């Protein structure tokens, strides 16, 4: 069945379509009702169903006779370790950890904060919580003590599971002192902490509070899976809020299982038993959905990669992993490919590896500029598919469903809406606009299964953040346009649509033009305050490695490119070359922080920033252009 036929089937009978999809997982009690709309605009899916996530991700594959298949490959170039865990082994490890947690009183509804690097034990901790019906909240490993404390106070966990350290190229990140600092600051105190001691650093345990990972599990009776309501929260994942207080996105168990299972074959085009690799981190939503859960629910092999796209040891490390583990589908962020392209613009590493197993590359997490897509396609010789979704949705809003066919990638577009999503482009008054018109991207309610039903202990904030601005819609916070064939083009966050002398312009469109310059490896465009025009665009350019031409000449060419391709209306006159751009640890450019620096506002260093020292470089660059520089 083609994409168009499948989408039409969903439109004709949304509830029947989702009940049919629900048959793809194992239920303790199959739901008779698909959608509960009694509390609209707050909706719940499969309200009378009972199910367990860990059973679906682990046990059912063992029971089906596939326990000998590899479930998890831990590939860690920073420690030189490759370790494979079968579904049989994974079930035993998770059941024992769950039994140890149960013996300490952790049960259904209790929260567990997980603070770990990219090791299999992080996935085991998540699955052990799911086995018991406990609600996990993974915090990105290495987050500062204060940010961890804020999340502990909001989630109020019964226990914290952490590692002694994380390993970055050239340095050890001391997790345990960060956890100790967080607990010294937090008002809420967990009953106990479980510490996974790594060989690279053995942490000091606090007597009476901290227990070692292995000693804690010694002699524990393995725990069985506990069925929970489909509406029971599987996890809380905190995402940055505009107020500085993080928002706890809630993921409901049943919808999460149904939606993720459906995506693996239909969107990503993989069959059970094949190797699926998402090069992300368990601390982010991609790591939750497509490292820890979807591949295992679907019976694939998932890769836990502890490394970087460059520097561990070189710009060919992704290709080595694809060859060594016979990866069928690969999912990463555009920023990773931009880093590789900048380091190895000619793709000299690609030819050293046999990547014949790879069928498709998927990009998400930020806008994928056409230049990056074209480079990746030329180097790998496989379809490169941009798709768009959010922490809040947990899975694809728009994409190109490889397993269905009938939809082809279009350069610059994140694809077409998936079944479950009725995507509209709205003007500022909430009215739908025509094709190829820039506006706010919104989704008609209800959202599909697996998406957030609310925020943790913050229903009013949920309504205000997502539902209030456009009644009857979920506000995505992104701006874009849709063509006549239904392909969506995400241009920027709504905040990144700038107003230049009354003209609404997308900074993403300007970035697309700049990225096409042969000497530009990466770029960002922000809107800065201007007394005459309201806002003016400012470009920051990172050059490709080995470029020896004059920076001033390259800047002049870039300014001319934007003027030529977007027009004088853009008033693009200011651009500057910088060595790096400030990013979150997941690779997203911190444009909002850059705007504040340029406008001379006070800037609080974001908790998610990869390297705070970069902000000084941005300040200096702004001053070179005659702006405040923070």
C-alpha positions in Angstrom: 0.0 0.0 0.0 1.4 3.4 -1.0 1.8 6.4 1.3 -1.2 8.2 -0.3 -3.5 5.2 0.2 -2.4 4.7 3.8 -2.8 8.3 4.7 -6.3 8.3 3.1 -7.2 5.1 5.1 -6.2 6.9 8.3 -8.2 10.0 7.4 -11.3 7.9 6.7 -11.2 6.1 10.0 -8.5 7.4 12.4 -9.6 5.3 15.4 -10.0 2.1 13.5 -6.6 2.7 11.8 -4.9 3.0 15.2 -6.6 0.0 16.7 -5.3 -2.0 13.7 -1.8 -0.6 14.3 -2.2 -1.6 18.0 -2.3 -5.3 17.0 1.4 -5.0 16.1 2.4 -5.2 19.8 1.6 -7.6 22.7 -1.2 -6.5 25.1 -2.2 -7.9 28.5 -5.6 -6.5 27.7 -6.3 -5.3 24.2 -8.1 -1.9 24.1 -11.6 -1.8 22.9 -11.5 2.0 22.7 -9.0 3.9 20.6 -9.5 7.5 21.6 -10.9 9.1 24.8 -12.0 12.6 23.9 -14.0 13.2 27.1 -11.6 15.7 28.4 -10.8 17.5 25.1 -8.5 19.3 24.2 -6.7 16.8 26.5 -6.9 13.4 24.8 -5.9 9.9 25.8 -5.3 6.8 23.5 -6.2 3.2 24.3 -7.6 4.1 27.7 -8.8 0.6 28.6 -5.7 -1.3 27.4 -3.1 -2.9 29.7 0.5 -3.5 28.5 4.2 -3.6 29.4 6.9 -1.8 27.5 9.8 -4.1 28.6 7.8 -7.2 27.6 7.4 -5.8 24.1 11.0 -4.6 23.8 12.7 -7.7 25.2 10.8 -10.7 26.5 8.5 -11.3 23.5 11.4 -11.7 21.2 13.0 -14.3 23.5 9.6 -16.1 23.8 9.4 -16.1 20.0 12.7 -18.0 19.7 14.9 -15.1 18.8 16.8 -14.8 22.1 20.1 -15.5 20.4 19.9 -12.4 18.2 22.0 -9.4 19.1 19.8 -6.7 20.7 22.4 -4.1 21.6 25.9 -3.3 20.2 28.0 -1.0 22.3 30.5 0.6 20.1 32.8 2.9 22.0 35.8 4.3 20.1 36.6 6.5 23.1 37.3 3.4 25.2 38.2 1.0 22.4 35.4 -1.4 23.4 32.8 -3.2 21.2 30.4 -5.3 23.2 27.3 -7.2 22.0 24.4 -8.3 24.1 21.8 -10.8 22.9 18.0 -10.5 23.6 18.5 -13.5 26.0 21.3 -11.7 27.9 19.4 -8.5 27.9 16.3 -10.1 29.5 18.4 -11.6 32.2 20.3 -8.4 32.9 17.1 -6.2 32.9 15.1 -8.6 35.0 17.9 -8.8 37.7 18.2 -5.0 37.8 14.5 -4.7 38.1 14.4 -7.2 40.9 17.0 -5.3 42.8 15.1 -2.1 42.4 11.9 -3.8 43.5 13.6 -5.2 46.6 14.4 -1.6 47.5 10.7 -0.6 47.1 10.6 0.8 43.6 7.3 0.0 42.0 4.6 1.2 39.6 4.4 5.0 39.4 7.6 5.7 41.3 10.1 8.0 39.5 13.7 7.1 38.8 16.2 9.6 37.5 18.9 8.1 35.2 22.1 10.1 34.7 24.4 8.0 32.5 26.6 8.1 29.4 26.3 6.1 26.2 26.6 2.6 27.8 24.3 -0.4 27.5 23.6 -0.1 31.3 21.7 3.2 30.5 19.2 1.2 28.3 19.0 -1.5 30.9 18.1 1.0 33.6 15.3 2.4 31.4 14.0 -1.0 30.6 14.2 -2.1 34.2 12.0 0.9 35.2 9.6 -0.1 32.4 9.5 -3.7 33.6 8.2 -2.5 37.0 5.9 0.3 35.8 8.2 2.9 37.3 8.6 6.2 35.4 12.1 7.0 34.3 13.5 10.5 33.6 16.8 10.4 31.8 19.0 13.5 32.2 21.7 14.0 29.7 25.0 12.8 31.2 27.3 15.7 32.2 24.5 18.2 32.7 25.6 20.7 35.4 24.6 20.1 39.0 22.0 22.9 39.1 20.2 21.6 36.0 20.2 18.0 37.5 18.9 19.4 40.8 16.0 21.2 39.1 14.9 18.0 37.4 15.2 16.0 40.6 13.0 18.5 42.4 10.4 18.3 39.7 10.3 14.5 39.2 10.9 13.7 42.9 12.5 10.3 42.2 12.7 7.4 44.7 16.1 6.7 43.4 18.8 8.0 41.0 20.8 5.6 38.8 24.1 7.2 37.6 27.5 6.3 36.3 30.8 7.3 37.9 31.9 9.2 34.7 31.5 9.8 31.0 34.3 9.7 28.4 34.8 12.5 25.9 37.7 12.7 23.5 40.7 13.6 25.6 38.9 14.0 28.9 36.9 12.3 31.6 33.6 13.9 32.7 33.1 13.4 36.4 29.4 12.5 36.8 29.5 11.5 40.4 30.7 14.9 41.8 28.0 16.5 39.6 25.4 14.2 41.1 26.7 14.9 44.6 26.4 18.7 43.9 22.9 18.3 42.6 21.8 16.4 45.7 23.4 19.0 47.9 21.3 21.7 46.1 18.0 19.7 45.6 15.2 20.0 48.1 14.0 16.5 47.3 16.3 13.6 48.3 16.1 10.2 46.7 16.0 7.2 49.1 19.1 5.7 47.4 21.5 6.1 44.4 22.8 3.2 42.3 26.3 4.0 40.8 27.7 2.2 37.8 31.5 2.3 38.3 33.4 2.6 35.1 37.0 1.4 34.8 38.1 4.9 33.7 37.1 6.5 37.1 35.9 4.8 40.3 33.8 7.3 42.3 33.5 7.6 46.1 30.2 6.2 47.4 28.2 8.0 50.1 27.6 5.4 52.9 24.0 4.8 53.5 22.8 6.4 50.3 24.9 5.1 47.4 25.2 1.5 46.3 27.4 0.0 43.5 25.7 -1.3 40.4 26.9 -4.9 40.7 26.8 -5.3 44.5 23.3 -3.8 44.5 22.1 -6.6 42.1 23.9 -9.5 43.8 21.4 -12.2 44.8 18.4 -10.2 43.6 15.4 -12.2 42.5 14.6 -11.4 38.8 11.4 -9.4 38.4 8.6 -10.2 36.0 6.9 -7.6 33.8 4.1 -5.5 35.5 1.2 -4.7 33.2 0.2 -1.0 33.4 -2.6 1.1 31.8 -1.9 2.3 28.3 -2.2 5.8 29.6 0.3 5.3 32.4 3.5 7.4 31.9 6.4 5.5 30.5 8.8 8.3 31.1 9.3 12.1 31.7 11.8 13.8 29.4 12.7 17.4 30.2 13.0 19.9 27.4 14.2 23.5 27.7 11.5 26.0 28.6 11.4 29.7 27.7 11.1 30.6 31.4 14.3 28.7 32.2 12.2 26.1 34.1 12.4 22.8 32.1 9.2 21.3 30.7 8.6 17.6 31.7 7.2 16.0 28.5 5.1 12.9 29.5 5.1 9.9 27.3 2.1 7.5 27.6 3.0 3.8 27.6 0.5 2.3 25.1 0.6 4.9 22.4 4.4 5.0 22.6 4.6 1.3 21.9 2.1 1.3 19.1 3.5 4.4 17.3 7.2 3.5 17.6 6.6 -0.1 16.4 4.7 1.2 13.3 7.5 3.6 12.4 10.3 1.1 12.1 9.0 -0.7 9.0 6.8 2.0 7.5 9.0 5.1 8.0 12.5 3.7 8.3 12.0 0.6 6.1 13.7 -2.0 8.3 12.7 -5.5 9.0 13.2 -7.3 12.4 16.7 -8.6 12.8 18.3 -5.8 10.8 20.7 -3.3 12.4 19.4 0.2 13.0 21.7 3.0 14.2 20.6 6.3 15.6 23.8 8.3 16.4 22.4 10.4 19.2 22.4 10.2 23.0 20.0 8.5 25.4 19.5 11.9 27.1 17.7 13.3 24.1 14.3 12.2 22.5 16.0 10.5 19.6 18.0 8.4 22.0 14.8 7.4 23.8 12.7 6.7 20.7 15.3 5.3 18.3 18.2 3.9 20.4 16.4 2.5 23.5 12.9 1.7 22.4 11.7 1.5 18.8 14.4 -0.8 17.5 14.0 -3.2 20.4 10.2 -3.1 20.3 10.4 -4.0 16.6 13.1 -6.7 17.1 16.0 -4.9 15.5 19.6 -4.6 16.7 20.3 -1.2 18.1 23.8 0.5 18.4 24.9 2.5 21.4 27.7 4.6 20.0 30.0 6.4 22.5 32.0 8.7 20.2 31.9 11.7 17.9 31.5 12.1 14.1 35.0 13.5 14.0 38.0 13.0 16.3 37.3 9.5 17.5 39.6 8.9 15.8 38.8 10.7 12.5 36.1 11.8 10.1 35.6 8.2 9.0 34.3 6.7 12.3 30.7 6.7 11.1 31.7 4.7 8.0 33.6 2.2 10.1 30.6 1.6 12.3 28.3 1.1 9.3 30.8 -1.4 7.7 31.6 -3.3 10.9 28.0 -3.8 12.1 26.3 -3.9 8.7 23.9 -1.0 9.4 20.8 -1.0 7.2 19.4 2.4 8.2 21.3 5.3 9.8 19.8 8.3 11.6 21.7 11.3 12.7 21.6 15.1 12.9 22.6 17.3 9.9 25.2 19.0 12.2 27.1 15.7 12.4 27.4 15.6 8.6 28.4 19.2 8.5 31.2 18.4 10.9 32.4 15.5 8.7 32.1 17.6 5.6 34.2 20.4 7.1 36.9 18.0 8.2 36.9 15.9 5.1 35.2 17.9 2.3 36.4 15.6 -0.5 35.1 12.5 1.4 38.5 10.8 1.3 37.5 8.5 4.2 34.4 7.1 2.5 36.2 4.9 0.0 38.1 3.1 2.7 34.9 1.3 3.9 32.3 -1.1 2.5 29.0 0.4 3.3 26.9 -1.8 1.0 24.6 -2.7 3.8 23.4 0.9 4.2 20.1 1.5 2.3 19.0 4.9 3.7 20.3 7.9 5.7 17.8 9.8 7.8 18.4 13.3 9.1 16.5 15.2 11.8 17.0 17.4 14.8 17.4 20.7 12.9 16.9 21.9 9.4 18.9 19.9 6.8 20.2 22.4 4.3 20.2 21.2 0.7 24.0 21.5 0.4 24.5 19.0 3.3 21.9 16.7 1.8 23.6 16.8 -1.6 27.0 16.2 -0.1 25.8 13.2 1.9 24.0 11.7 -1.1 27.0 12.1 -3.3 29.3 10.5 -0.8 27.1 7.6 0.3 25.1 6.9 -2.8 21.9 6.2 -0.9 18.7 8.2 -0.4 19.0 11.0 2.2 15.8 11.7 3.9 15.1 14.7 6.1 12.3 14.3 8.5 10.8 16.5 11.2 9.5 15.8 14.7 9.9 17.1 18.3 10.6 16.0 21.8 7.0 16.5 22.4 5.8 14.2 19.6 8.4 11.4 20.1 8.1 10.3 16.5 7.9 11.6 12.9 5.4 14.4 12.1 6.5 14.8 8.5 8.9 12.5 6.5 9.2 10.2 3.6 8.0 6.7 4.6 10.4 4.4 3.0 8.4 1.3 3.9 5.3 2.5 2.2 6.6 4.1 -1.0 4.8 6.5 -3.2 6.5 9.6 -1.7 9.9 10.8 -2.8 12.2 13.2 -1.0 12.2 16.8 -2.2 15.2 19.0 -1.6 14.6 21.4 1.3 11.5 19.6 2.5 11.0 17.5 5.6 8.5 15.4 3.7 4.7 14.8 4.0 2.6 14.3 7.1 2.5 10.9 8.6 -0.8 9.1 9.4 -2.0 10.7 12.6 -0.9 14.2 11.8 -3.1 16.8 10.2 -0.6 19.5 9.6 -1.7 23.1 8.7 0.1 26.4 8.1 -1.6 29.3 9.9 -1.3 33.0 9.9 -1.0 35.1 13.1 -4.8 35.1 13.5 -5.0 31.3 13.3 -6.4 31.1 9.7 -5.0 28.5 7.2 -2.9 30.0 4.4 -2.4 28.8 0.9 0.4 26.8 -0.6 4.0 28.2 -0.5 3.1 30.8 2.1 5.2 31.2 5.3 3.3 30.8 8.5 3.1 29.0 11.8 3.1 25.2 11.6 0.3 23.7 13.6 -1.3 20.3 13.9 -5.1 19.8 14.2 -6.1 18.0 17.4 -6.1 15.3 18.5 -2.4 14.4 18.2 -1.8 10.8 17.4 -0.7 8.0 19.9 2.8 8.3 21.4 2.7 12.1 21.6 2.6 14.1 24.8 -0.8 14.2 26.6 0.4 16.8 29.1 3.4 18.1 31.0 4.5 16.5 34.3 2.5 18.2 37.1 1.9 21.3 34.8 -1.3 21.0 32.9 -1.9 24.7 32.9 1.5 25.3 31.4 0.8 22.6 28.8 -2.4 24.3 27.7 -0.7 27.7 27.6 2.5 26.5 25.8 0.8 24.4 23.1 -3.0 24.8 22.9 -4.0 28.4 23.8 -2.6 30.3 20.8 -4.5 28.4 18.1 -7.6 26.8 19.6 -8.2 23.3 18.2 -4.5 23.0 17.2 -1.2 22.0 18.7 1.3 24.8 18.2 4.6 23.4 17.1 6.6 26.6 17.6 8.1 26.1 14.1 7.5 28.3 11.0 7.3 27.0 7.5 5.3 26.5 4.3 3.6 23.7 2.5 3.5 23.2 -1.2 0.5 22.2 -3.3 1.5 18.5 -3.0 1.5 18.6 0.8 5.3 18.7 1.3 6.3 20.7 4.3 9.3 23.1 4.4 10.4 24.0 7.9 12.1 27.3 7.7 12.9 28.2 11.3 11.6 28.3 14.8 8.7 30.8 14.9 11.1 33.1 16.9 13.6 32.9 14.0 11.2 34.5 11.5 12.5 38.1 11.5 10.7 41.2 10.5 12.8 43.4 8.2 11.0 46.7 7.5 7.7 44.9 7.6 8.8 41.9 5.5 8.6 38.5 7.3 11.7 36.6 6.3 13.1 33.2 7.3 16.6 33.1 8.6 16.6 29.4 7.5 16.1 30.5 3.9 19.2 32.7 4.2 21.2 29.9 5.8 20.3 27.7 2.9 21.8 30.2 0.5 25.0 30.7 2.6 25.5 27.0 3.0 25.7 26.6 -0.8 28.8 28.7 -0.9 31.7 26.2 -1.6 33.9 27.6 1.2 31.2 27.6 3.9 31.0 24.4 6.0 28.4 25.6 8.4 26.5 28.8 9.1 23.8 30.5 11.2 21.7 33.6 10.6 20.1 35.6 13.4 17.9 38.7 13.5 19.4 41.6 15.4 17.6 44.8 16.6 17.8 47.8 14.2 16.4 51.2 14.9 15.4 51.8 11.3 14.2 48.5 10.0 13.2 46.8 13.2 15.5 43.8 12.6 18.4 43.0 10.4 19.9 39.6 9.5 23.4 38.8 10.7 25.4 35.8 9.3 28.0 33.7 11.1 30.2 31.6 8.8 32.4 28.6 9.6 34.7 27.8 6.7 35.7 24.5 5.3 39.0 23.1 6.5 41.9 24.1 4.3 40.4 27.2 2.8 43.2 29.8 2.3 41.2 32.6 0.6 40.7 36.0 2.2 37.8 36.0 4.8 36.7 39.4 3.6 36.4 38.1 0.1 34.3 35.2 1.1 32.1 37.4 3.2 31.5 39.7 0.2 30.6 36.8 -1.9 28.1 35.5 0.7 26.5 38.9 1.0 26.1 39.0 -2.7 24.6 35.5 -2.8 21.8 36.4 -0.4 21.1 39.6 -2.2 21.0 37.7 -5.5 18.9 34.8 -4.4 16.6 36.3 -1.8 16.7 39.9 -2.9 17.6 43.3 -1.5 14.5 43.0 0.7 16.5 40.8 3.0 18.9 43.7 3.8 21.7 41.2 4.3 24.9 43.2 4.8 26.5 41.8 8.0 28.4 38.6 8.0 31.5 37.4 9.9 33.7 34.4 9.9 33.9 32.4 13.2 35.7 29.2 14.0 32.7 27.6 15.7 29.0 28.1 16.4 27.6 27.7 19.9 25.6 24.5 20.1 23.7 22.2 22.5 25.2 18.9 23.2 22.7 17.4 20.7 24.0 19.7 17.9 21.4 22.4 17.8 22.7 25.9 17.2 21.9 28.3 20.1 20.5 31.1 17.9 18.5 32.7 20.7 21.6 33.1 22.8 23.5 34.6 19.8 20.7 37.1 19.4 20.9 38.2 23.0 24.7 38.6 22.7 24.4 40.7 19.5 21.6 42.9 21.1 23.7 43.5 24.2 21.4 41.7 26.6 22.6 39.8 29.7 23.2 36.2 28.8 23.0 33.2 31.1 25.1 30.4 29.8 22.6 27.7 28.6 22.8 24.4 30.5 22.7 22.5 27.3 25.7 24.2 25.7 28.5 22.0 24.4 31.4 24.5 25.1 30.7 27.8 27.0 34.0 29.3 25.7 32.4 29.6 22.2 30.2 32.4 23.5 33.3 34.6 23.9 34.1 34.1 20.2 30.6 35.1 19.3 30.8 38.3 21.5 34.1 39.2 19.7 32.5 38.6 16.3 29.6 40.8 17.1 31.9 43.6 18.3 33.8 43.3 15.0 30.5 44.1 13.2 29.7 47.0 15.5 27.2 45.3 17.7 27.2 45.1 21.5 28.7 41.6 21.9 27.0 41.0 25.3 
